[in-house]
Amino acid sequence: MASPSPSPSPSPAPVVELTASNLINQGAEARLYRVEMPQGRSTVVKERFSKKYRHPDLDATLTKRRQASEVKCMQRANVAGVDTPAIYYVDRRLHRIYMEDIGTRSVKAFLWGSHTPPATYTSECFTVCRQLGALIARMHDANVVHGDLTTSNFMLRSPANTLVVIDFGLSFGSSQAEDKAVDLYVLERAFLCTHPSSQLLFNEVLAGYTVQSKNAPTIVKRLDQVRLRGRKKLAFG
């Protein structure tokens, strides 16, 4: 069971310098930094940056809205029993989220390091994938759609190797089976593109999802329809 993520602190914003030397990743919407806070606590800072091609007023509105949605979805998922990084502080002026540093061991790296070519996976891989499916089910049952499910966005928390979901930058709230099915389809495509002969692994994800989610029959049925649309698009463009 995930421990509750604390609410963002109302205290003054932390004074930290974000430089290229502590940049750990940059995506289309934000940069990630790893910094040492004054208390000596390793912290990840997610900073959304402005898009120069957008009108400044529109950019500010979209950035504020997306940051608020990200924080809300993380907290909603956490309350539902999904382990997410604890949020220490939200700086709405600078569009930064200060959060717990989970480390660097992703499920992607774990799966790559736990199979023998061409594609023989260990029993632990199947266990992790089943747990991953159950975690997504809890999130979906709380009406949280992640929006970017990949094996890079699940981390293993030491020392017990429990799963943590990260990067809620594209997340949103939805009760629609279609949105949840598309979430699963994105993950399935990520498995197939990233991990050799991984259909058996994704089957374990669906098995864990089906056991955990009260709405699994409807969503898995919709997933079949999403797959069919995807195949038609590949075939006919």
Legacy VTK file of the C-alpha trace (Angstrom):
# vtk DataFile Version 3.0
C-alpha trace
ASCII
DATASET POLYDATA
POINTS 237 float
0.000 0.000 0.000
1.386 3.380 -0.940
2.059 5.886 1.795
0.063 9.098 1.361
1.836 11.797 -0.598
1.998 14.960 1.486
0.137 18.016 0.267
2.336 20.683 -1.306
3.795 22.884 1.408
2.532 26.457 1.800
5.979 27.510 3.020
8.279 29.738 0.913
9.713 28.197 -2.241
12.979 26.278 -1.801
16.081 28.184 -2.854
17.972 25.860 -5.211
19.949 26.477 -8.369
18.989 24.392 -11.386
21.944 24.017 -13.736
23.009 21.842 -16.638
25.202 19.844 -14.261
22.207 18.483 -12.349
19.911 18.061 -15.365
18.919 14.391 -15.638
16.369 14.466 -18.457
14.500 16.779 -20.795
11.238 16.042 -22.558
8.906 18.010 -24.772
7.206 19.727 -21.841
9.655 19.808 -18.947
13.157 19.345 -17.593
14.084 17.076 -14.681
16.830 17.961 -12.227
18.299 16.101 -9.258
19.327 18.447 -6.450
20.383 18.285 -2.820
18.020 20.233 -0.609
19.314 22.175 2.418
18.243 19.276 4.673
20.542 16.982 2.669
17.618 15.224 1.003
18.041 14.222 -2.643
15.128 15.736 -4.557
13.891 15.636 -8.144
12.651 18.953 -9.524
10.364 18.953 -12.537
10.320 22.326 -14.260
7.895 23.042 -17.080
9.359 25.523 -19.548
7.571 28.031 -21.759
6.965 27.390 -25.449
8.113 30.395 -27.455
5.829 29.566 -30.390
2.725 30.027 -28.213
1.162 33.318 -27.226
2.482 34.163 -23.717
-1.005 34.297 -22.166
-2.005 30.958 -23.709
1.322 29.404 -22.700
0.920 30.537 -19.092
-2.643 29.217 -18.924
-1.785 25.813 -20.413
1.308 25.387 -18.246
-0.607 26.241 -15.074
-3.474 23.910 -16.008
-1.212 20.985 -16.868
0.855 21.342 -13.715
-2.309 21.414 -11.590
-3.648 18.316 -13.368
-0.357 16.471 -12.857
-0.298 17.151 -9.117
-3.985 16.288 -8.698
-3.652 12.990 -10.568
-0.564 11.973 -8.596
-2.356 12.604 -5.326
-5.562 10.884 -6.448
-3.606 7.821 -7.576
-1.694 7.744 -4.295
-4.894 7.816 -2.249
-6.086 4.834 -4.337
-3.053 2.809 -3.242
-0.683 3.570 -6.110
2.859 4.366 -5.012
3.954 7.686 -6.525
6.824 10.039 -5.634
5.977 12.127 -2.585
5.413 15.770 -3.478
7.406 18.136 -1.260
6.528 21.472 -2.781
4.729 22.961 -5.805
6.064 26.296 -7.065
3.287 27.649 -9.257
5.197 30.810 -10.154
8.205 28.989 -11.614
6.168 25.936 -12.682
8.237 23.519 -10.594
7.314 20.391 -8.668
9.754 19.279 -5.958
9.364 15.573 -5.317
10.903 12.465 -3.843
13.934 11.003 -5.624
13.020 7.373 -6.329
16.358 6.499 -7.910
17.241 5.284 -11.369
16.121 1.640 -11.574
13.249 1.496 -14.048
11.184 -1.523 -15.015
12.590 -1.083 -18.518
16.150 -1.545 -17.223
15.061 -4.422 -14.980
13.463 -6.326 -17.861
16.428 -5.708 -20.136
18.760 -7.039 -17.450
16.613 -10.061 -16.584
16.273 -11.907 -19.852
18.533 -14.192 -21.847
18.638 -13.515 -25.597
16.705 -13.955 -27.714
13.886 -13.453 -25.186
13.755 -15.829 -22.223
12.428 -13.877 -19.261
12.788 -14.910 -15.624
9.808 -15.721 -13.415
10.484 -12.486 -11.527
9.821 -10.542 -14.750
6.363 -12.069 -15.016
5.678 -11.297 -11.339
6.677 -7.656 -11.798
4.461 -7.362 -14.892
1.476 -8.804 -13.051
2.043 -6.305 -10.220
2.329 -3.551 -12.807
-1.080 -4.495 -14.204
-2.655 -4.407 -10.737
-1.148 -0.969 -10.149
-2.630 0.399 -13.372
-5.986 -1.101 -12.409
-5.995 0.783 -9.098
-5.168 3.974 -10.951
-7.932 3.430 -13.507
-10.483 2.523 -10.850
-9.707 5.925 -9.313
-10.455 7.441 -12.749
-6.846 8.495 -13.338
-5.532 7.986 -16.877
-1.729 8.206 -16.999
-1.411 9.141 -20.669
2.174 7.911 -21.123
2.447 4.357 -19.847
5.841 2.898 -20.728
8.204 0.626 -18.832
10.430 3.681 -18.312
7.684 5.307 -16.232
7.601 2.544 -13.628
10.429 2.494 -11.106
11.500 -0.150 -8.590
11.770 1.171 -5.057
14.620 -0.347 -3.034
15.043 -2.523 -1.109
11.743 -4.382 -1.601
11.495 -3.742 -5.368
7.967 -2.347 -5.050
6.632 -0.461 -8.069
6.375 3.322 -8.268
4.577 5.178 -11.062
6.271 8.370 -12.271
5.778 11.121 -14.876
2.127 12.142 -14.692
2.746 15.038 -17.069
0.112 13.847 -19.569
-2.321 12.439 -17.016
-5.959 13.426 -16.703
-9.113 12.373 -14.936
-11.593 10.227 -16.860
-14.219 7.579 -16.175
-14.411 6.559 -19.858
-13.523 2.979 -20.804
-12.097 4.278 -24.091
-9.494 6.443 -22.342
-8.410 3.596 -20.080
-8.235 1.151 -22.998
-6.049 3.580 -24.958
-3.818 3.878 -21.870
-3.313 0.103 -21.929
-2.792 0.100 -25.700
-0.017 2.674 -25.376
1.678 0.401 -22.837
1.254 -2.646 -25.058
2.892 -0.826 -27.970
5.700 0.286 -25.657
6.314 -3.335 -24.633
6.360 -4.557 -28.230
8.690 -1.773 -29.387
11.092 -1.921 -26.432
11.277 -5.528 -25.241
11.923 -8.527 -27.532
9.101 -11.103 -27.776
7.251 -9.414 -24.948
3.634 -10.393 -25.672
3.794 -12.914 -22.815
4.896 -10.117 -20.496
1.989 -7.912 -21.521
-0.367 -10.864 -21.035
0.778 -10.882 -17.408
0.059 -7.149 -17.191
-3.499 -7.828 -18.368
-3.835 -10.751 -15.954
-2.901 -8.512 -13.017
-5.224 -5.800 -14.308
-8.139 -8.222 -14.683
-7.799 -9.567 -11.148
-7.592 -6.093 -9.614
-10.011 -3.932 -11.617
-13.753 -4.123 -11.060
-14.218 -2.736 -14.582
-11.708 -5.005 -16.335
-14.162 -6.898 -18.613
-15.466 -3.666 -20.172
-12.026 -2.082 -20.543
-10.310 -5.177 -21.968
-13.141 -5.551 -24.475
-12.631 -1.928 -25.488
-8.873 -2.587 -25.727
-9.609 -5.202 -28.419
-11.476 -2.527 -30.394
-8.588 -0.062 -29.981
-6.163 -2.725 -31.220
-8.317 -3.315 -34.294
-8.320 0.392 -35.094
-4.548 0.452 -34.670
-4.072 -2.451 -37.082
-6.332 -0.804 -39.652
-4.363 2.422 -39.386
-1.084 0.544 -39.936
-2.560 -1.323 -42.907
-4.276 1.546 -44.676
-2.716 4.707 -43.253
LINES 1 238
237 0 1 2 3 4 5 6 7 8 9 10 11 12 13 14 15 16 17 18 19 20 21 22 23 24 25 26 27 28 29 30 31 32 33 34 35 36 37 38 39 40 41 42 43 44 45 46 47 48 49 50 51 52 53 54 55 56 57 58 59 60 61 62 63 64 65 66 67 68 69 70 71 72 73 74 75 76 77 78 79 80 81 82 83 84 85 86 87 88 89 90 91 92 93 94 95 96 97 98 99 100 101 102 103 104 105 106 107 108 109 110 111 112 113 114 115 116 117 118 119 120 121 122 123 124 125 126 127 128 129 130 131 132 133 134 135 136 137 138 139 140 141 142 143 144 145 146 147 148 149 150 151 152 153 154 155 156 157 158 159 160 161 162 163 164 165 166 167 168 169 170 171 172 173 174 175 176 177 178 179 180 181 182 183 184 185 186 187 188 189 190 191 192 193 194 195 196 197 198 199 200 201 202 203 204 205 206 207 208 209 210 211 212 213 214 215 216 217 218 219 220 221 222 223 224 225 226 227 228 229 230 231 232 233 234 235 236
